[in-house]
Amino acid sequence: MIQFLLKEKLIACASIDKNNISYNLREEAFSEEVYDVITALSKASLFNAIVAAVETKIGAETPINSTPIVGSNRLFDHTIKAIPI
């Protein structure tokens, strides 16, 4: 999936966190779920295209969210501006 998104220039870079454990409290019961999480860097204007690509390749039941960058240091800002997507 990552290679496809990179080749389509929908993301600039990505990392995979295998066996990411998510903890929740549901109806007073503790639950633990394990996921493989892809974290990718992209532009907000490409979000709908990314969702469409993931749903087509993997399925509509794939959870996807977007987290805006509300602040960063100089090094991160330079890294973002250097990525051509």
Contact map, one row per residue, 1 for C-alpha under 8 A:
1111100000000000000000000000000000000000000000000000010010000000000000000000000000000
1111110000000100000000000000000000000000000000000000000000000000000000000000000000000
1111111000000000000000000000000000000000000000000000000000000000000000000000000000000
1111111100000000000000000000000000000000000000000000000000000000000000000000000000000
1111111111100000000000000000000000000000000000000100100000000000000000000000000000000
0111111111111000000000000000000000000000000000000000000000000000000000000000000000000
0011111111000000000000000000000000000000000000000000000000000000000000000000000000000
0001111111100000000000000000000000000000000000000000000000000000000000000000000000000
0000111111110000000000000000000000000000000000000000000000000000000000000000000000001
0000111111110000000000000000000000000000010001001100000000000000000000000000000000001
0000110111111100000000000000000000000001111000000000000000000000000000000000000000001
0000010011111100000000000000000000000001110000000000000000000000000000000000000000111
0000010000111110000000000000000000000001110000000000000000000000000000000000000000000
0100000000111111000000000000000000000111100000000000000000000000000000000000000000000
0000000000001111100000000000000000000111000000000000000000000000000000000000000000000
0000000000000111110000000000000000011110000000000000000000000000000000000000000000000
0000000000000011111100000000000000011110000000000000000000000000000000000000000000000
0000000000000001111100000000000000111000000000000000000000000000000000000000000000000
0000000000000000111110000000000001111000000000000000000000000000000000000000000000000
0000000000000000111111000000000001111000000000000000000000000000000000000000000000000
0000000000000000001111100000000111100000000000000000000000000000000000000000000000000
0000000000000000000111110000000111100000000000000000000000000000000000000000000000000
0000000000000000000011111000011110000000000000000000000000000000000000000000000000000
0000000000000000000001111100011100000000000000000000000000000000000000000000000000000
0000000000000000000000111111111000000000000000000000000000000000000000000000000000000
0000000000000000000000011111111000000000000000000000000000000000000000000000000000000
0000000000000000000000001111100000000000000000000000000000000000000000000000000000000
0000000000000000000000001111110000000000000000000000000000000000000000000000000000000
0000000000000000000000001111111000000000000000000000000000000000000000000000000000000
0000000000000000000000111101111100000000000000000000000000000000000000000000000000000
0000000000000000000000111100111110000000000000000000000000000000000000000000000000000
0000000000000000000011110000011111000000000000000000000000000000000000000000000000000
0000000000000000000011100000001111100000000000000000000000000000000000000000000000000
0000000000000000001111000000000111110000000000000000000000000000000000000000000000000
0000000000000000011111000000000011111000000000000000000000000000000000000000000000000
0000000000000001111100000000000001111100000000000000000000000000000000000000000000000
0000000000000001111100000000000000111110000000000000000000000000000000000000000000000
0000000000000111100000000000000000011111000000000000000000000000000000000000000000000
0000000000000111100000000000000000001111100000000000000000000000000000000000000000000
0000000000111110000000000000000000000111110000000000000000000000000000000000000000000
0000000000111100000000000000000000000011111000000000000000000000000000000000000000000
0000000001111000000000000000000000000001111101100000000000000000000000000000000000001
0000000000100000000000000000000000000000111111100000000000000000000000000000000000001
0000000000000000000000000000000000000000011111100000000000000000000000000000000000000
0000000000000000000000000000000000000000001111110000000000000000000000000000000000000
0000000001000000000000000000000000000000011111111100000000000000000000000000000000000
0000000000000000000000000000000000000000011111111110000000000000010000000000000000000
0000000000000000000000000000000000000000000011111111000000000000000000000000000000000
0000000001000000000000000000000000000000000001111111100000000000000000000000000000000
0000100001000000000000000000000000000000000001111111110000000000000000000000000000000
0000000000000000000000000000000000000000000000111111111000000001000000000000000000000
0000000000000000000000000000000000000000000000011111111100000000000000000000000000000
0000100000000000000000000000000000000000000000001111111110000000000000000000000000000
1000000000000000000000000000000000000000000000000111111111110100000000000000000000000
0000000000000000000000000000000000000000000000000011111111111100000000000000000000000
0000000000000000000000000000000000000000000000000001111111110000000000000000000000000
1000000000000000000000000000000000000000000000000000111111100000000000000000000000000
0000000000000000000000000000000000000000000000000000011111110100000000000000000000000
0000000000000000000000000000000000000000000000000000011111111100000000000000000000000
0000000000000000000000000000000000000000000000000000011101111100000000000000000000000
0000000000000000000000000000000000000000000000000000001000111110000000000000000000000
0000000000000000000000000000000000000000000000000000011001111111000000000000000000000
0000000000000000000000000000000000000000000000000000000000001111100000000000000000000
0000000000000000000000000000000000000000000000000010000000000111110000000000000000000
0000000000000000000000000000000000000000000000000000000000000011111000000000000000000
0000000000000000000000000000000000000000000000100000000000000001111100000000000000000
0000000000000000000000000000000000000000000000000000000000000000111110000000000000000
0000000000000000000000000000000000000000000000000000000000000000011111000000000000000
0000000000000000000000000000000000000000000000000000000000000000001111110000000000000
0000000000000000000000000000000000000000000000000000000000000000000111110000000000000
0000000000000000000000000000000000000000000000000000000000000000000011111000000000000
0000000000000000000000000000000000000000000000000000000000000000000011111101100000000
0000000000000000000000000000000000000000000000000000000000000000000000111111100000000
0000000000000000000000000000000000000000000000000000000000000000000000011111110000000
0000000000000000000000000000000000000000000000000000000000000000000000001111111000000
0000000000000000000000000000000000000000000000000000000000000000000000011111111100000
0000000000000000000000000000000000000000000000000000000000000000000000011111111110000
0000000000000000000000000000000000000000000000000000000000000000000000000111111111000
0000000000000000000000000000000000000000000000000000000000000000000000000011111111100
0000000000000000000000000000000000000000000000000000000000000000000000000001111111100
0000000000000000000000000000000000000000000000000000000000000000000000000000111111110
0000000000000000000000000000000000000000000000000000000000000000000000000000011111110
0000000000010000000000000000000000000000000000000000000000000000000000000000001111111
0000000000010000000000000000000000000000000000000000000000000000000000000000000011111
0000000011110000000000000000000000000000011000000000000000000000000000000000000000111
